[in-house]
Amino acid sequence: MLALLKTSRSAAAAAGPAARAARLPPPLLLQPAGQQRTLSGWTAQPLMTLQRRLLAVLRQHSRIMLRLCVVQCEFVLIYRTRRTMQLFELYSSLYEREALREMLRSVRRLLAAHGRRLLLSAALLGGPDPAAPQQERPADQGDGPVPADRPPARHGYEEEFDRFVKLCDESIVCPDCGKRQLIDRKVNKVAYCACADGEPTPAVNRGPDASWVPFIERNHVVVWRQQHPEHAHLYSYKVFGSYGDVSAEAFFEVQLNTAYRSQWDPSVLELHTLDTRPAEHGDVIYWRVRFPSMFQNRDYVFDRRYYVDEAARQMTIVSRCTGHPECPERPGVVRVRHYWSVMVIRPHTEFDQPGLDFGLTYFDDPGTYLPPVITNYVAATGLPNFLERVAEAARVVQRQLAAGKVTVPLQFLQPGRRPALAGSSGSGRRVPRAEYAACSHRGEFSPAL
């Protein structure tokens, strides 16, 4: 037995410490007193393997996320660059090189003057400096065409409605069936033709002066427009309308009454009479208009003449920009220098009875460029809405006159204020035929308008 024990010890000594360690159970790590011992060595290996796998997965996903971020940044950068180039090409096509430089100079001056007010619209950035003085265009000379920034002759509108009727026949009435052609959309209570395979034919001006193009049709009104011969973004407009429940006198009163307009027109900031000339049936009016917040407000100083001709059964209002020593330009407000309008009103029966037709021709240059989208939207919505507000204000005056309880401050219908009626007592001025012929020969509504 003793010999066998010695032999086992000699074999263990020859095997070395590695063999002894393999036979012994794994040692436990010594921990400070009061603490539990860690996991044994046979569980540490899987944890290390899991840790290495997690690190590998995180590195792989980090690379993927980094690639995605780079791709996204490149996409955003390419999109912004392409968008900038498109805007540059757009404005380059809208303006000549010199106009683009002037626009940039205007923006720089505006930012320098209003550094804290950076709310600028694309329409404002797209035009010339509204504060810069505008050069007057030459006045009409001789028998040439009337410039677009000037109204036609002051008198000679007895046959104005005949011109509107002729324009309707040549542009919006079907020559085959005599019914209405389609302008932009159908309006209730209007009989349209069905000559185009059961559908209305589009309205096209077939007359010798095809520059007046049918533009829009809304309830009670039809609008034509004519492009300015020099500035493609400016237009003259013709409006022909009819109201069956408004008298001509009430409609005329609302057009002339500056005190009442301040009540029903929300765009009016200031409106008053600078000068009155009763003998000439004329006034000089100051009018300050509210523009959207990103634009400067506009103001007008214009001469207004008004006539009532019972023989022609017509009321006429002619307005045109002018100057006045008591009303210089104001800082922060853009003075409109090119504006004129001609309105003619004809009653269906009598001037004080409901029912009227009216025709309006006007030109207005606000002094800044507006993109065609904005111009079309303003003309298609603002003009019909304004005329409807005029008609509603006239209905209020008419109802108060009928009830005998007038609270509106009257101006035209006020006793002693109404202009003399031409053709009734002889006190009114009848336009000589020679003067009217000269006006017509100059092309009152020629393509230059």
Secondary structure, DSSP 8 states (H G I E B T S, - for coil): -HHHHHHHHHHHHHHHHHHHHHHS--------TTS-----HHHHHHHHHHHHHHHHHHHHHHHHHHHHHHHHHHHHHHHHHHHHHHHHHHHHHHS-HHHHHHHHHHHHHHHHH-TT-----HHHHTS--TTS---------TTS---TTS-S-SS--TTHHHHHHHHHHHHTB-TTT-SB-BSSS--TT--B--TBTTB--B----SS-TTSEEEEEETTEEEEEEE-SS-TT-EEEEEEEEEEEEEHHHHHHHHH-HHHHHHH-TTEEEEEEEEEEGGGTEEEEEEEE---TTS-EEEEEEEEEEEEETTTTEEEEEEEE---TT----TTEEE--EEEEEEEEEESS-TTSEEEEEEEEEEEE-SS---HHHHHHIIIIIHHHHHHHHHHHHHHHHHHHHHT---S--SSSSTTTS--EETTSS-S----HHHHHHHHHT-TT-TT-
